[in-house]
Amino acid sequence: MSEDSIRVVREIYEAFEQGDMDGVFGRLDEDIDWREPDGYFVAAGGVRGHAAVQGALARYPEVWEQFSLDPETFLDAGEHVVVLGRQSGVARATGREFSGRFANVWLVQGGKARAFEAFADTGLIWKAFDAQPPGPAGAGEGAS
């Protein structure tokens, strides 16, 4: 099962890098729970389901002139697969480059990715845009 889970996740990255969105979504559960860090651009906090993830990923070209993921290590964690690697891009608004490490955690069941969570240094990303990241979700709520 774990080799199958790693294969599914590898195929997702390969399809993404080739621009094969049908290949990506063919490996995602229809109701996937997709979580990205607060301060990320397109799906900060998270979205659920194919349509929401498609909407988020479709916005990447609005934000990035170029964006790529270089997964380096795939770690078997039972139903979970942890991917460590490097991501890079060129901010459309400034033309500045960004490069940083990432960790992604995938939950794979029944041959489909059912959940995804990304971890990255969003401060590095925002520097490429000459901007400050927003505060965490809910920051300042309830303050008196």
For each residue, the residues with C-beta under 8 A, 3 or more apart:
1: 4 5 79
2: 5 6 76 78 81
3: 6 7 76
4: 1 7 8 108 111
5: 1 2 8 9 76 79 80 81 106 108
6: 2 3 9 10 74 76 81
7: 3 4 10 11
8: 4 5 11 12 27 81 108 111 112 113
9: 5 6 12 13 74 81 83 106 108 113
10: 6 7 13 14 71 74
11: 7 8 14 15 23 27
12: 8 9 15 16 23 24 27 28 106 113
13: 9 10 16 17 69 71 83
14: 10 11 17 18 23
15: 11 12 18 20 21 22 23 24 26 27
16: 12 13 19 20 21 24 69
17: 13 14 68 69
18: 14 15 23
19: 16
20: 15 16 23 24
21: 15 16 24 25 54 57
22: 15 25 26
23: 11 12 14 15 18 20 26 27
24: 12 15 16 20 21 27 28 57
25: 21 22 28 50 53 54
26: 15 22 23
27: 8 11 12 15 23 24 111 112 113
28: 12 24 25 32 50 53 112 113
29: 32 109 110 112 113 114
30: 49 50
31: 48 49 114
32: 28 29 48 49 50 53 113 114 115 116
33: 46 48 114 115 116
34: 43 46 47 48 52 53 56 115 116
35: 43 45 46 115 116 117 118
36: 40 42 43 44 45 46 56 117 118
37: 40 44 118 119 120 122
38: 44 45 122 133 134 135 136 137
39: 44 122 123 125 126 133 134 136
40: 36 37 43 44 118 120 122 125
41: 44 59 63 125
42: 36 56 57 59 60 63
43: 34 35 36 40 46 47 52 53 56
44: 36 37 38 39 40 41 134 137
45: 35 36 38 137
46: 33 34 35 36 43
47: 34 43 52 53 55 56
48: 31 32 33 34 52
49: 30 31 32 52 53
50: 25 28 30 32 53 54
51: 54 55
52: 34 43 47 48 49 55 56
53: 25 28 32 34 43 47 49 50 56 57
54: 21 25 50 51 57 58
55: 47 51 52 58 59
56: 34 36 42 43 47 52 53 59
57: 21 24 42 53 54 60
58: 54 55 61
59: 41 42 55 56 62 63
60: 42 57 63 64 67
61: 58 64 92
62: 59 92
63: 41 42 59 60 67 91 92 93
64: 60 61 67 89 90 91 92
65: 89 90 91 92 95
66: 88 89 90
67: 60 63 64 87 88 89 90
68: 17 87 88 89
69: 13 16 17 85 86 87 102
70: 85 86 87 88
71: 10 13 74 83 84 85 104
72: 84 85 86
73: 82 83 84 85
74: 6 9 10 71 81 82 83
75: 81 82 83 84
76: 2 3 5 6 81
77: 80 81 82 105
78: 2
79: 1 5 107 108 109
80: 5 77 105 106 107 108
81: 2 5 6 8 9 74 75 76 77 105 106 108
82: 73 74 75 77 103 104 105 106
83: 9 13 71 73 74 75 102 103 104 105 106
84: 71 72 73 75 101 102 103
85: 69 70 71 72 73 101 102 104
86: 69 70 72 99 100 101 102
87: 67 68 69 70 99 100 101 102 120
88: 66 67 68 70 97 98 99 100
89: 64 65 66 67 68 97 98 125 128
90: 64 65 66 67 95 96 97 98 128
91: 63 64 65 94 95 96 97 98 128 129
92: 61 62 63 64 65 95
93: 63 129 130
94: 91 128 129 130
95: 65 90 91 92
96: 90 91 127 128 129 130
97: 88 89 90 91 128
98: 88 89 90 91 124 125 127 128
99: 86 87 88 124
100: 86 87 88 120 121 124 125
101: 84 85 86 87 120 121
102: 69 83 84 85 86 87 118 119 120
103: 82 83 84 118 119 120
104: 71 82 83 85 116 117 118 119
105: 77 80 81 82 83 115 116 117 119
106: 5 9 12 80 81 82 83 113 115 116
107: 79 80 113 114 115 116
108: 4 5 8 9 79 80 81 111 112 113 114
109: 29 79 112 114
110: 29 114
111: 4 8 27 108
112: 8 27 28 29 108 109
113: 8 9 12 27 28 29 32 106 107 108 116
114: 29 31 32 33 107 108 109 110
115: 32 33 34 35 105 106 107
116: 32 33 34 35 104 105 106 107 113
117: 35 36 104 105
118: 35 36 37 40 102 103 104
119: 37 102 103 104 105
120: 37 40 87 100 101 102 103 124 125
121: 100 101 124 125
122: 37 38 39 40 125 126 133
123: 39 126 127 133
124: 98 99 100 120 121 127 128
125: 39 40 41 89 98 100 120 121 122 128 129 133
126: 39 122 123 129 131 132 133
127: 96 98 123 124 130
128: 89 90 91 94 96 97 98 124 125
129: 91 93 94 96 125 126
130: 93 94 96 127
131: 126
132: 126
133: 38 39 122 123 125 126
134: 38 39 44
135: 38 139 140
136: 38 39 139
137: 38 44 45
138: 141
139: 135 136
140: 135 143
141: 138
142:
143: 140
144:
